Amino acid sequence: MWLINSLEPDFRTISNLCKENLLAIKETFMAFTTILRGENLLGEELTLDGTRIHANNSIKRSFTPKVTAKKLQHIEGRIQKLEAYLKAMDTYDEREETLRLDIPRDKCLTS
């Protein structure tokens, strides 16, 4: 504070600073995060200081690790069912094409 003689910027000054230097701020943050991770000073969780976040989440909508694992398992099951269905359709299509190829063309036209 002694460098700027206790001057305090107003909200417009801070807003303009952020708008005009957004790319530089992002690059600085990324470089700082990279340095911290390189020195193993940063854990898996990141926190924000001074940010107000209004949370609106019911117990039914929250995603705990257990719920996330259960939902992923459900999604994997649906993917497997879809793959089985597509494989069955391919088999059916191949069988149908084979049946058509076995029937002589003149009999196919008369029926």
VOPAGU-2260 file (C-alpha; in pm, 1 decimal, decimal comma):
REM VOPAGU-2260
SITE   aa  ch    i         X         Y         Z
SITE  MET   A    0       0,0       0,0       0,0
SITE  TRP   A    1     287,1     240,7      61,1
SITE  LEU   A    2     372,7     229,3    -311,0
SITE  ILE   A    3      42,1     384,1    -414,2
SITE  ASN   A    4      -3,9     615,0    -112,6
SITE  SER   A    5    -306,7     420,5      18,0
SITE  LEU   A    6    -510,8     479,0    -296,5
SITE  GLU   A    7    -802,9     242,4    -333,4
SITE  PRO   A    8    -934,4     167,6    -684,7
SITE  ASP   A    9   -1309,7     177,5    -738,0
SITE  PHE   A   10   -1511,5    -100,7    -901,3
SITE  ARG   A   11   -1481,1      52,0   -1250,0
SITE  THR   A   12   -1103,2      57,0   -1232,2
SITE  ILE   A   13   -1093,3    -308,3   -1130,9
SITE  SER   A   14   -1352,9    -400,5   -1393,9
SITE  ASN   A   15   -1163,2    -218,5   -1668,1
SITE  LEU   A   16    -837,2    -380,1   -1559,0
SITE  CYS   A   17    -995,9    -724,1   -1589,0
SITE  LYS   A   18   -1158,5    -649,0   -1925,9
SITE  GLU   A   19    -846,5    -498,8   -2080,3
SITE  ASN   A   20    -606,5    -763,5   -1950,9
SITE  LEU   A   21    -819,4   -1077,6   -1953,6
SITE  LEU   A   22    -579,4   -1282,4   -2164,9
SITE  ALA   A   23    -278,6   -1179,8   -1955,9
SITE  ILE   A   24    -464,4   -1262,8   -1633,3
SITE  LYS   A   25    -560,2   -1608,3   -1766,3
SITE  GLU   A   26    -205,3   -1681,6   -1883,6
SITE  THR   A   27     -61,7   -1566,2   -1550,0
SITE  PHE   A   28    -304,6   -1786,1   -1357,6
SITE  MET   A   29    -223,4   -2087,2   -1575,8
SITE  ALA   A   30     152,5   -2028,8   -1539,7
SITE  PHE   A   31     119,1   -1992,1   -1161,8
SITE  THR   A   32     -89,1   -2310,4   -1139,1
SITE  THR   A   33     165,6   -2496,6   -1352,8
SITE  ILE   A   34     449,8   -2385,9   -1124,1
SITE  LEU   A   35     258,2   -2493,5    -812,6
SITE  ARG   A   36     176,0   -2834,2    -961,3
SITE  GLY   A   37     535,8   -2877,4   -1076,2
SITE  GLU   A   38     654,2   -2822,9    -719,4
SITE  ASN   A   39     380,8   -3052,4    -579,2
SITE  LEU   A   40     237,8   -2763,6    -380,0
SITE  LEU   A   41    -107,7   -2801,3    -523,3
SITE  GLY   A   42    -337,3   -3086,8    -432,6
SITE  GLU   A   43    -623,3   -3232,1    -629,4
SITE  GLU   A   44    -875,8   -2978,4    -502,0
SITE  LEU   A   45    -871,4   -2612,9    -599,3
SITE  THR   A   46   -1037,1   -2349,5    -384,1
SITE  LEU   A   47   -1131,3   -1990,0    -447,4
SITE  ASP   A   48   -1082,5   -1719,6    -191,8
SITE  GLY   A   49   -1328,3   -1435,5    -157,7
SITE  THR   A   50   -1581,1   -1574,0    -400,9
SITE  ARG   A   51   -1942,9   -1591,0    -298,7
SITE  ILE   A   52   -2122,7   -1888,3    -441,8
SITE  HIS   A   53   -2490,8   -1946,8    -385,6
SITE  ALA   A   54   -2555,1   -2317,2    -376,8
SITE  ASN   A   55   -2896,3   -2456,1    -454,3
SITE  ASN   A   56   -2873,8   -2832,3    -448,7
SITE  SER   A   57   -3114,0   -3078,7    -294,9
SITE  ILE   A   58   -3009,0   -3414,8    -159,5
SITE  LYS   A   59   -3167,3   -3578,6    -467,8
SITE  ARG   A   60   -2951,3   -3375,0    -705,9
SITE  SER   A   61   -2617,2   -3395,7    -525,2
SITE  PHE   A   62   -2339,0   -3607,8    -675,5
SITE  THR   A   63   -2131,6   -3788,7    -418,7
SITE  PRO   A   64   -1859,1   -4029,7    -532,6
SITE  LYS   A   65   -2094,5   -4319,4    -457,9
SITE  VAL   A   66   -2378,3   -4167,9    -664,4
SITE  THR   A   67   -2137,6   -4083,2    -947,1
SITE  ALA   A   68   -2005,8   -4441,4    -955,5
SITE  LYS   A   69   -2363,2   -4574,3    -959,6
SITE  LYS   A   70   -2463,6   -4342,9   -1245,1
SITE  LEU   A   71   -2152,3   -4439,0   -1444,6
SITE  GLN   A   72   -2231,7   -4806,4   -1390,9
SITE  HIS   A   73   -2587,7   -4742,7   -1514,8
SITE  ILE   A   74   -2455,0   -4561,2   -1823,6
SITE  GLU   A   75   -2211,1   -4845,3   -1896,4
SITE  GLY   A   76   -2498,6   -5093,9   -1870,1
SITE  ARG   A   77   -2705,4   -4894,1   -2117,8
SITE  ILE   A   78   -2409,1   -4875,1   -2355,9
SITE  GLN   A   79   -2367,8   -5253,4   -2337,5
SITE  LYS   A   80   -2739,4   -5302,0   -2410,5
SITE  LEU   A   81   -2715,1   -5066,1   -2707,1
SITE  GLU   A   82   -2407,9   -5247,2   -2840,9
SITE  ALA   A   83   -2588,1   -5582,8   -2805,3
SITE  TYR   A   84   -2892,5   -5442,6   -2985,2
SITE  LEU   A   85   -2681,2   -5304,9   -3269,9
SITE  LYS   A   86   -2496,6   -5635,6   -3300,9
SITE  ALA   A   87   -2827,2   -5823,3   -3313,0
SITE  MET   A   88   -2954,6   -5587,2   -3583,2
SITE  ASP   A   89   -2636,2   -5637,5   -3786,1
SITE  THR   A   90   -2674,5   -6016,1   -3754,1
SITE  TYR   A   91   -3038,3   -5990,6   -3859,7
SITE  ASP   A   92   -2947,0   -5774,0   -4159,0
SITE  GLU   A   93   -2672,5   -6016,0   -4265,5
SITE  ARG   A   94   -2907,0   -6313,0   -4233,7
SITE  GLU   A   95   -3177,2   -6133,3   -4432,8
SITE  GLU   A   96   -2929,9   -6045,4   -4709,1
SITE  THR   A   97   -2811,1   -6405,6   -4720,3
SITE  LEU   A   98   -3169,4   -6527,9   -4756,3
SITE  ARG   A   99   -3229,7   -6290,4   -5044,3
SITE  LEU   A  100   -2911,7   -6402,3   -5218,8
SITE  ASP   A  101   -3013,5   -6768,7   -5194,3
SITE  ILE   A  102   -3346,0   -6712,8   -5374,1
SITE  PRO   A  103   -3314,5   -6713,3   -5753,5
SITE  ARG   A  104   -3397,6   -6380,3   -5910,6
SITE  ASP   A  105   -3681,3   -6512,7   -6131,4
SITE  LYS   A  106   -3864,8   -6664,2   -5830,9
SITE  CYS   A  107   -3825,1   -6343,2   -5638,6
SITE  LEU   A  108   -3993,8   -6146,6   -5919,0
SITE  THR   A  109   -4289,5   -6388,5   -5958,4
SITE  SER   A  110   -4395,7   -6395,0   -5596,0
